[in-house]
Amino acid sequence: MAITVTKNLNGIEGLNVIEPKVFGDDRGYFMETYNENDMREAGMDYKFVQDNQSASKKGVLRGLHFQINYPQDKLVRVVSGSVYDVAVDLRPGSKTYGKWAGVELTAENKKQFMIPKNFAHGFIVLSDHAEFCYKVTDFYHPNDEGGLMWNDPDLGVEWPIPEGMTEDDLILSDKDKVNWSYKEFLEKKNN
């Protein structure tokens, strides 16, 4: 198997960090960024249908996003720069519901984060620039998005603030500035 898997990050079942085997020499390196057989052998059997890529500058925080009726499994990685990537468990009946885990993904460490369906997901860019790639198991449905506030005290996500910045300097989309609090989310979910 050409990957090493750290399973159940922060004790959250199914939330895995994948490190591909990198073959390097004085010319550069080669690695498989995805191998269905290796993933299946590691207990992760997903059918990806869409690849996405975004670019962001230092201090951009995207998230915490989730899909309401068409949830997606996500395999995320960084091809340029550095981000801190976070997933919050929103799976109905989960023992770790509302618990979060985070991992730094960089072009250098080549780690990938496997995030199952029904997790809220977001990241903050730590480097001057970052390019973020991810595979998903369902197509994008524009009217199916939900979001939680990145700094909700009930979630308690410990975001690293990029060097030379404060929380007030972070760059959020207009949509992410008005995401639900965790309490609002629970109220909507239970009604």
Helices and strands as residue ranges (DSSP letters): E 3-6, G 9-11, E 16-20, E 23-25, E 28-30, H 36-41, E 50-57, E 61-67, E 74-80, E 82-89, E 100-106, E 112-115, E 119-125, E 129-136, E 145-147, G 167-169, H 174-177, H 182-190
